[in-house]
Amino acid sequence: MFRPLVLVALLGLTACSAAPEGASTAPVEQTQEKAKAAVTVTPASGEGISPAGPFEVGVTGGALTTVALTNAEGKAVQGELTAGRWVATEDLGYDRLYTWSGSAKGEDGAEVPVSGSFRTVKPAKLTSAKLNVGDNQTYGVAMPLKVTFSAPVQDKASVQKAMTVTTSVPTEGAWAWLSDTEAHWRPREYWKPSTEVKLDVDVYGVPFGGGAYGKADMHAQFKIADRALVAKANTQTKRFEIYRDGTLLHNFPASYGKESVPGRVSRSGIHVVQQKEASRRMKSTTYNYDVAVTWAVLISQNGEFVHENDKTIPQQGSENVSHGCANLSSDNAKTFYDLTMVGDPVEVTGSTIQLGAADPSGVAPGDYWEWTIDWATWTSKSAATN
């Protein structure tokens, strides 16, 4: 009789747990509270704010209805407004007071104000930047990029972070500070032909150190030539070879700097074409000469050119007699003049003095000696911080 009694008890429990006939089993609907608007303002207040921004207003739990950022004279800053965000689209001025206004509406229908005020930084001085490249220009495959500042830069890391180089093809390159007023960028190897390049120096509002700030942004878009023209100047063989895309086009006899006089030696190293002049007067008080030449191509600011000098034709190919320049015949000099452009490399080899920051004559080469620096040393001159 034991088992039937348990069965009856279980059946009784099941019957008691059943819902009464006609009772509802639908879930009870609960009413959720609608969200209130939460507004964030950047910056809402403060002194010494960079005029480069960012300046923005955001909202969650609702939508922005109106936003304005105005200066002390009531002039509004331009910006873009969406339902959840307002962003300033222009830089602000230095040492100016700005005020936020506007509102956001929450999902609960309540209005929340946008408010606050701040003052931008007052620089002790403004530092300007100048670029060595220009918009819509074409340069040779060795062209370095140089940014020259109007005053020494103390906070190089901050400034370097604001400078970017964008290329149409993958290009390994790096910034190097060659002085307190010059930041240079070059690729590890020569540029690939037809590379399109964009240089952005966004230093407005950037601290330069010592209370100085950037005066204005600078930008340039240019391209690299669709051919790689490389000149090889060998002071030992007295030849001047011109290659295009690795193919030898011309092999000219030449005369280079006289080796027995240190101040006249042609410097070994990769030079870069910087300027072309169909005619030029070459003058030197040190060596007491004043001569007119044609087809002059400047390859270093220390006075090295590739140019015509028909007077040295008897020595071209056999003896170095110049004051540091590469002497070619008139026809050969014009051939090079017509083929080359700013940024093309001229690789000088064989001499006893190297191109560098300063040479034994005490003359600095100026623009450009980047390619005489090995890559490890070059990257060590970067101000980038991890």
Secondary structure, 3 states (H helix, E strand, C coil): CHHHHHHHHHHHHHHHHCCCCCCCCCCCCCCCCCCCCEEEEECCCCCCECCCCCCEEEEECEEEEEEEEEECCCCECCEEECCCEEEECCCCCCCCEEEEEEEEEECCCCEEECCEEEEECCCCEEECEEECCCCCCEECCCCCEEEEECCCCCCHHHHHHCEEEEECCCCCEEEEEEECCEEEEEECCCCCCCCEEEEEECCECCEEECCEEECCCEEEEEEECCCCEEEEEECCCCEEEEEECCEEEEEEECECECCCCHHHCCCEEEEECCEEEEEEEEEECCCCEEEEEEEEEEEECCCEEEEECHHHCCCCCCCCCECCCEEECHHHHHHHHHHCCCCCEEEEECCCCECCCCCCCCCCCCCCCHHHCCHHHHHHCCCCCC
